[in-house]
Amino acid sequence: MANIRFEFDSLTLEAELLDTPTARAIAAVLPVSAVVLTWGEEVYFDVPVEVPRERDARAVITPGEIAYWPEGPAIAIGFGRTPVSQGNETRLASPVNVFAKALSDVKVLKAVRAGSKVTVSPVE
């Protein structure tokens, strides 16, 4: 599938969309802009998409996996520990649909602050 770009105030992150219903639903509404929230080493933000939890949804992700949180609805990018992590895992609040994979190190998101703006757009 295509690539998408996350443009935060101070940095840009590109990701490759996976071939999933969630990825197709998100791609269909791009571009979108939102205000970023943080939760431990996770950034997340609202997205105008309503997709049910997919059968392979899970709460523990690998840094670099980009997820859709149905309860938000929001895009969640975990890059380390959150308040509910056990050990060094990246555990999100509840099961998410992984819909993309970052093309570079997501640890750069440590620099993103709550209240900043993000724009998600397709890569042309």
N, C-alpha and C positions, 0 to 999 in steps of 0.2 A: 504494500500500500504506500501511500504518500508520507511525506514528513511534515511535521508541524514545528512551529517555533514559539517558545515562551519568552516574551520580552519583559523582564522585570526592570525596575528603575535603573539598576546598575549592571545588569548582566543579561546575557541571552543564552538559552538552552534549546537545542534542537532534539527532536525525538522522532523515531520511526513508528508510525501507526501499525498495529497488528491487525490481522484480518478477523475482527470480532464485531458483533452487533453494536457494542458500546463504542468502538472506534469509529464505525460508520455514522452513528448518531452524533458523536461529537464533531466529526469532520463536517457534517451537514450544517452546523450552526456557526462555524467559524467565519469571520473573526469574532472573538468575544473579549471583553475587558472586564476586570473585576478587582476588588480590593483583597489583598492577601492577608490571611490569618496564619498563625504559627501554633504548633503544639509539639513541644520538645523539638526534635530534629525532623520536623515535617512542615511543609508549607501546603496550604490548601486554600481553595477559593471557590465561590459559587459558579455554577455553570448552568445555563438554561436548557438542560437536557433531563429527561425522565426516562431512565432505563432500569429495568428490574435487575436484581442480583443475578449474575450468570451462574451456572452450575459449578464452575471451577473457581468461584470467588473465594478469597481467603484474606485473613487479617495480617498474616506475616508475609512481607514482601522482601525482595532483594533490592537494595539501593540501586537505582537506575530504572526500576520498573515504575511506570507512571500509571496511576489508578484513578478510577471513578468510584466515588463513595455514594451509593444510592440513597443513603439516609440524608445526605446534604441537601439537595444533590450538589456534589462538589468534585473537583479534580484534586487529588491528593498526591503529593510527591514526598515520600519519606526518604531521608538520606542518612538516618542513624536512629538513635534511641528515642522513643516517645515515653510519656509517663506510664504506659502500660506494658512496655517492653520487658521481657525476661532475658537477663543476660545481655548480650550484644545484638540481639535481633532487632529488626525494624518492624514493630507491630503497630498497626493502625487501630483506630477505635473499634471497628467492626469489619466484617468481610467486605472486600472491594473487588471490582472488576479491573484487572490489569488490561490496559488497552494500548499501551505504547512502551517503547524502551528508549531511554535517553541515549544520545550519541556521544556524550561526554560525561565527565564525572559530576554527579549531582551534589557532591559535597560542597561545591561552590555556593549552593543555596543557603549555607550558613550565614552569608552576608545579607540575605533578604530579611527585611524587618516587617513585622505586622503593620498593616496600614498602608504599605506601599502598593503600587498598582502593577498589575500584570496584564499583558495582552497576548492572547493565543491566536495565531494565524497560520494558514497553510503556507508551506514553503513552495514558492512558484518555480 
